[in-house]
Amino acid sequence: MVVAIIVAASVIGVIMAQHNTSSGSLRGSFSWSPDDEDDHDYTEPEPETFERTGTLADDYDDERMSFTITRAYAGIHDDLDARTVVIELEASNEGSVATSLSSMGDLEVFQNGVGLRDTYLYIGDDADVLAGYDPSASINEILPDATATITMAYTLRDDTTPLDVRLSDYSGDTTIRSAFEIGEDTPDAPFTQIDSSELPEVPEATDTDGMTTVRDWDDTVIADVRIDDIALGPQTYEGQDTVIVTYRWINRSDDPISLSWLGDIQALLDGTELETAYLSEPPTGYEDGSKYLSVLPGAQATVTIAYELPRTAGTVNARIVDYDDTVLVEGSSELG
């Protein structure tokens, strides 16, 4: 039962990550003057950032919700025995239609500029350990004029680096931020809330040897990427052999993006594309869904992806392919 819940939660997380990565809208607005039919001006609004409290809105659907990042506290260890944190928001629906956090924006938490993996905490019979924690709160609709508490859990990368919490609309025009210092490793232990201006600077990327530069359609540099390793991994829960591809990359753009934002990440065995795999017992350093995790501008991150293998011999080719079928990054390794 627990395994089924974990798998389901992982699938939901990947679906949400894919939605968040691919979702987007035209930023800005067009203005038209009836006195001059050829006068079309495009104005791109400046992104706005609010400390702790702010409002996300979609005027087209009259969706409008104010959010306050109220607190963070220690969760129970997850299924891989990693420390977790629960982020709590207060949400008020100020629009005319029922809506949810997931329809308005994306809550992300960073340490040293690298996004944390969201997780499902299975409380079971010990539900009172984290009273108020609701893993489905982010997708529950809130009626107009109603207020609700939203909780989401994330896996910590380390025990010391402060948390950079960001709630942004899908266009990236509006962001609500806060920060927290790590507290004790006891369920429900509070983390100290600090101003986001007190966060340390994102560490400068130094491990850049052998990286391939990826450019946007207008020749703007958006990332440096390297394939660090292609190696056999553990078998899946069903006994399927796997291979793990490890990428190292730096976000050179001006916005938080994930590696998956660059294009289609693929692995092929002797020319046949492989399916991604879910590892029930991942090795140390492996992070499921890491290709979907946002990385802040200038930060460096590692991405690990497992694929199912029909056989453990042959040539594995790993690559990132742009959406116009251009190969951006490529590497290969002989198995067996």
Residue, then its C-alpha position, 0 to 999 in steps of 0.5 A: m500500500v505504501v509503495a503504491i502511494i509513493v509511486a502514485a505521488s511520484v507520477i503526480g509530481v512528474i505530471m505537475a512538473q511537466h505541466n509547470t515546465s511546458s506551461g507559459s503565456l505571452r508576457g505583457s499586453f497589446s494596446w490598440s488605438p482606434d485612431d490608428e489601426d497600425d499602432h500596435d504597441y507591446t509592453e512587457p511588464e517588469p516582474e514584481t516580487f513581494e516579501r511574504t504576502g502578495t497576490l496572484a491573478d488571472d484577469y481573463d478568468d477572474e481568478r485572484m488569490s492572495f497568499t502569505i508564506t506563514r511558516a516552515y517546520a520539520g516534517i517526518h523523514d521520507d521513504l528514503d529516510a531523508r529530512t523534509v520540510v513542510i511549507e505552509l501558506e495562507a490563501s484567500n480567494e478574492g476572485s469570483v470563481a473557485t480555484s486552487l494554488s496549482s491553477m494559479g502558480d508554482l511553489e518552489v523551494f531552493q537551497n544554494g540555488v537548486g530546487l528541492r524535490d517535493t514529496y509526499l509524507y505518509i503519516g498513516d496512523d501517526a497523523d497527529v505527528l504533523a497536525g494540519y499537514d494535507p498533501s492534497a491541499s495545493i490542488n483543492e479548490i477554494l471558494p470565492d471569499a474563502t480562506a484556506t491553509i495550504t501545506m507542501a512538503y519538500t526533501l532537504r538537500d542539507d541541514t544548514t543552508p537556509l531555504d529560499v521559498r518562492l511562489s510564482d505565477y506561471s508567467g513569472d511576472t509575480t513572485i512571493r518570497s520568504a526565507f527560513e533558517i533550518g530548525e531541529d530534526t524533530p517533526d513539527a519543529p519550527f524553522t525561523q523565518i527571515d527576510s529573503s534579503e538575508l539569504p546567502e548568494v548563490p554559489e558561483a559555478t566552478d566545475t565547468d570543464g568540458m561543458t557544451t554551451v546551449r543557446d536560445w533561438d536568438d543566440t542568447v546563452i541559456a545553459d552550460v551542460r555536460i554528461d558526467d556518467i552513463a552507468l548501469g543502475p539497480q534493477t527496478y521493483e519489477g526486476q528490470d535492468t537500468v542505466i543511469v545518465t548523470y548530467r551536470w549543468i549551469n543555468r546561464s539564463d536570467d530566469p529559474i529554469s530546469l534542464s528539461w526546459l532545454g529540450d527532449i532528454q533522451a537515451l538510446l540503446d543501439g539506436t532504439e530510444l529507452e523508456t525512463a525507469y522508476l527506482s524503488e531503491p535508488p543509489t546514493g546521489y540519485e534524485d528522481g525527477s531532478k530534470y524537472l527541478s528549477v535552478l536559479p540563474g548562475a547556479q550549478a546542479t546535477v541531474t540523474i535519469a534512469y532508463e529501462l534496459p532490455r539488455t545490459a550490453g550495447t552502446v547507450n547514447a544520451r542526448i538533449v534534443d531541441y524542439d526543432d530536432t537539433v542535438l544540443v548535447e550528446g555523449s555515449s558509453e559502451l555497456g558490458 
